């Protein structure tokens, strides 16, 4: 579930930034957030927040698929717990450039409803303090700092973060209890994801063996039912049917239904899902609807010229097909 970080420190940069990070353990006082640039919100001073705020500190990157898929979760979490003093801070410290992060955040808009910071990957003191301090080399990675300013939990944001926060907010917890809560929630989440993945794999294997979609339709319906509440997995189901070279029996109706539901669940605000939906419409012969949908994609990514160019090319493909 994790992607390894890009190398953070070259030998020359190491000589400039000084000594390695100090090893950290749960219960230690959280190091300060010495972020180079606050892209959205901030600055954040952990000392000022003691006694009133709980901080969720996430490390992410624009190139990290699991990080991107987790954005709606982090936004929902911030919205849910904002009035209870929870502050979500997401720090990019292994990205290409400040411009790449800024453009991405601008494109996402309110869909990233929390504080965003940036560190240069060659000079990332906050990353070194937390990630290297806990010997972590994969993102996304979260650290929870309680109202006493201590790090009380660390882990993948999908596996246990919600349950850990809910426990902290009761005021009745210790590090061992949080560890147990996180492990239990993580196990349950992994079991669910495993079942969903198995359903998808069985369907994809069947659809790759026969050119007739009817031969894999039953497994396709099982896969759809398994992932129907998860927009990212619905998107994966649809996009794989539409584009994978391994799929022989393309059930275009299932692809369209999956993409449409994913788009509804994300309220037409996720440009990647919206792009999949446009492709599903196009491949189902609904060309004008595909064009209208792709125009919305272009609007969503207007702040990033590279993304805009990419999706404009797809839009032109649809428009040219309509003229034929």
C-alpha positions in Angstrom: 0.0 0.0 0.0 3.0 2.3 0.3 5.2 4.0 -2.3 8.9 4.5 -1.3 10.0 8.1 -1.1 12.4 9.5 -3.6 16.0 10.0 -2.1 15.7 12.9 0.3 19.3 13.8 0.8 22.4 13.6 -1.5 25.8 13.5 0.1 26.4 17.2 -0.7 23.1 18.2 0.8 23.8 16.1 3.9 26.9 18.1 4.5 24.9 21.3 4.3 22.0 20.3 6.6 24.0 18.7 9.4 23.5 15.8 11.6 21.0 12.9 11.0 17.6 12.9 12.6 17.3 12.0 16.3 15.5 8.7 16.8 11.9 9.1 18.0 9.4 6.9 19.9 5.7 7.2 20.6 5.3 9.4 23.7 8.1 11.8 22.7 7.5 15.5 22.3 6.7 16.3 18.6 9.4 18.1 16.7 8.5 21.6 15.3 7.2 21.9 11.8 10.1 23.7 10.1 8.3 23.9 6.8 9.9 25.9 4.0 6.7 27.1 2.4 3.1 27.0 3.5 1.1 26.5 0.3 -2.3 26.5 1.9 -3.1 27.7 5.4 -0.5 27.8 8.1 1.9 28.5 9.5 1.5 25.9 12.2 3.3 26.2 15.6 2.8 23.0 17.6 3.8 24.7 20.9 1.0 27.3 20.5 -1.4 24.5 19.9 -0.6 22.7 23.2 -3.6 22.3 25.4 -6.2 22.9 22.7 -5.3 21.1 19.4 -4.7 17.6 18.2 -2.5 17.5 15.1 -2.6 15.0 12.3 0.7 15.4 10.4 0.8 13.6 7.0 3.6 13.3 4.6 2.6 12.9 0.9 3.6 13.8 -2.7 1.8 14.6 -5.9 3.4 11.6 -7.6 2.1 9.2 -4.9 -1.1 7.4 -6.0 -2.2 6.2 -2.5 -1.6 9.8 -1.3 -3.9 11.2 -4.0 -6.6 8.6 -3.4 -6.5 9.5 0.3 -7.2 13.2 -0.2 -11.0 12.9 0.1 -10.5 10.9 3.3 -8.2 13.6 4.9 -10.6 16.4 3.8 -13.6 14.5 5.3 -11.6 13.9 8.5 -10.7 17.5 8.9 -14.3 18.6 8.3 -15.6 16.1 10.8 -13.3 17.0 13.7 -12.5 20.6 13.0 -14.7 21.9 15.8 -13.1 19.5 18.2 -9.6 21.0 17.8 -8.2 18.5 15.2 -5.8 20.2 12.7 -4.7 18.2 9.6 -1.3 19.3 8.2 -0.1 17.6 5.0 3.6 18.1 4.1 5.1 17.4 0.7 8.8 16.8 1.1 9.8 14.5 -1.9 8.1 16.4 -4.7 9.6 17.7 -8.0 9.2 21.4 -7.1 7.2 24.0 -5.2 5.5 24.9 -8.4 4.3 21.3 -8.9 2.8 21.2 -5.4 1.3 24.7 -5.7 -0.3 23.9 -9.1 -1.7 20.6 -7.8 -3.2 22.3 -4.7 -4.7 25.0 -6.8 -6.3 22.4 -9.0 -7.7 20.5 -6.1 -9.1 23.6 -4.4 -11.6 22.9 -1.6 -11.1 19.2 -2.2 -7.9 19.5 -0.1 -9.6 21.1 2.9 -6.7 21.2 5.2 -3.3 22.8 5.6 -0.6 22.1 3.1 3.2 22.6 3.5 6.2 22.1 1.2 9.8 21.2 1.8 12.5 20.9 -0.8 13.5 17.2 -0.9 17.2 18.1 -0.6 16.5 20.2 2.5 13.6 18.8 4.5 14.1 19.2 8.2 10.6 18.2 9.2 10.7 15.1 7.0 14.0 14.1 8.6 12.7 14.7 12.1 9.5 12.6 11.7 10.0 10.1 8.9 13.7 9.4 9.6 13.1 9.7 13.3 10.7 6.8 13.1 12.7 5.1 10.3 9.8 5.4 7.8 10.4 5.3 4.1 6.9 5.1 2.6 4.1 7.6 2.0 1.4 8.4 2.8 2.4 8.4 6.5 0.7 10.0 9.4 1.7 11.1 12.9 -0.8 12.1 15.5 0.2 14.7 18.1 -2.1 15.0 21.1 -2.9 18.1 23.2 0.1 17.6 25.3 2.3 18.0 22.3 3.4 14.3 22.2 3.4 11.9 19.3 0.9 9.2 20.3 0.3 7.3 17.1 1.9 6.8 13.7 0.8 4.8 10.7 -0.9 4.8 7.3 -3.9 7.2 7.3 -6.2 4.6 5.8 -5.4 2.0 8.5 -6.6 3.1 11.9 -6.4 6.9 11.9 -10.1 7.5 12.2 -10.5 5.1 15.1 -7.4 6.4 16.9 -8.6 10.0 16.6 -12.1 9.1 18.0 -10.4 7.4 20.9 -8.1 10.4 21.7 -11.1 12.7 21.6 -12.7 10.7 24.5 -9.8 11.8 26.7 -9.4 8.2 27.9 -6.4 6.7 26.2 -2.7 5.8 26.5 -0.2 4.8 23.8 -0.9 1.1 24.3 -4.6 1.5 23.9 -4.1 3.6 20.8 -1.8 1.0 19.4 -4.5 -1.7 20.0 -7.3 0.4 18.5 -5.2 1.1 15.4 -4.2 -2.5 14.9 -7.7 -3.7 15.2 -9.0 -1.1 12.8 -6.2 -1.8 10.4 -6.9 -5.6 10.4 -10.6 -5.0 9.6 -9.8 -2.5 6.8 -7.2 -4.9 5.3 -9.7 -7.8 5.4 -12.3 -5.6 3.6 -9.8 -4.4 1.0 -8.5 -7.9 0.4 -12.1 -9.1 -0.3 -12.6 -6.2 -2.7 -9.4 -6.8 -4.5 -10.1 -10.5 -4.8 -13.5 -9.7 -6.4 -11.8 -7.4 -8.9 -9.0 -9.8 -9.8 -11.4 -12.7 -10.4 -13.4 -10.5 -12.7 -10.4 -9.1 -14.6 -9.0 -12.7 -15.0 -12.3 -13.9 -16.4 -12.7 -10.9 -18.7 -9.2 -11.5 -20.0 -10.1 -15.1 -21.1 -13.2 -14.5 -23.2 -14.0 -11.9 -25.8 -17.7 -12.2 -24.9 -18.6 -9.9 -21.9 -21.5 -12.2 -21.1 -19.0 -14.9 -20.0 -17.7 -12.8 -17.1 -20.8 -10.7 -16.4 -21.7 -12.6 -13.1 -18.2 -12.0 -11.7 -18.4 -8.4 -12.9 -21.6 -7.8 -10.9 -19.9 -9.3 -7.9 -17.0 -7.0 -8.3 -19.3 -4.0 -8.7 -21.2 -4.9 -5.6 -18.0 -5.3 -3.6 -16.7 -1.9 -4.5 -19.9 0.1 -4.9 -19.2 2.4 -1.9 -15.6 3.1 -2.9 -15.2 5.7 -5.7 -11.6 4.9 -6.3 -12.1 1.2 -6.7 -15.2 1.9 -8.9 -12.9 4.1 -11.0 -10.3 1.4 -11.2 -13.0 -1.1 -12.3 -14.2 1.2 -15.1 -10.8 2.3 -16.3 -9.4 -1.2 -16.4 -12.4 -2.4 -18.5 -12.0 0.6 -20.9 -8.2 0.6 -21.4 -6.4 -2.5 -20.2 -4.9 -4.6 -23.0 -5.5 -7.7 -20.9 -9.2 -7.3 -21.1 -10.8 -9.2 -24.0 -14.4 -9.0 -23.1 -15.1 -5.3 -22.5 -18.4 -4.9 -20.6 -18.9 -1.3 -21.6 -22.2 -1.0 -19.8 -20.5 -2.1 -16.5 -17.7 0.4 -17.1 -20.2 3.2 -17.6 -22.3 2.3 -14.6 -19.2 2.1 -12.4 -17.8 5.4 -13.6 -21.1 7.1 -13.2 -21.5 5.9 -9.6 -17.9 6.9 -8.8 -18.6 10.4 -10.2 -21.8 10.7 -8.2 -20.1 9.7 -5.0 -17.4 12.4 -5.6 -20.0 15.0 -6.7 -18.3 15.5 -10.1 -15.3 17.1 -8.2 -12.6 14.5 -8.9 -11.1 15.2 -12.3 -9.6 11.7 -12.7 -12.9 10.0 -12.0 -14.7 12.6 -14.2 -12.2 11.8 -17.0 -12.9 8.1 -16.7 -16.6 8.8 -16.8 -16.1 10.8 -20.0 -14.2 7.9 -21.6 -17.0 5.5 -20.6 -19.6 7.7 -22.2 -17.5 8.0 -25.3 -16.9 4.3 -25.6 -20.6 3.7 -25.1 -21.4 5.9 -28.1 -22.6 8.9 -26.0 -20.2 11.3 -27.7 -21.8 14.6 -27.0 -22.2 13.7 -23.3 -18.6 12.7 -23.3 -17.6 16.1 -24.7 -19.7 17.9 -22.1 -18.1 15.8 -19.4 -14.5 16.3 -20.6 -15.1 20.0 -20.7 -15.7 19.9 -17.0 -12.5 18.0 -16.5 -10.6 20.7 -18.4 -12.2 23.4 -16.2 -11.2 21.5 -13.0 -7.6 21.4 -14.0 -7.4 24.8 -15.5 -4.8 26.0 -12.9 -2.2 23.3 -14.1 -1.2 23.9 -17.7 0.3 20.4 -18.1 -2.8 18.7 -16.9 -5.0 21.0 -18.9 -3.0 20.3 -22.1 -3.4 16.5 -21.5 -7.1 16.6 -21.0 -7.6 19.1 -23.8 -6.1 16.5 -26.2 -8.7 14.0 -25.1 -11.4 16.6 -25.6 -10.3 17.2 -29.1 -10.4 13.5 -29.8 -14.0 13.4 -28.7 -14.9 16.5 -30.7 -13.3 15.1 -33.9 -15.2 11.9 -33.5 -18.5 13.9 -33.4 -17.7 15.5 -36.7 -17.2 12.2 -38.5 
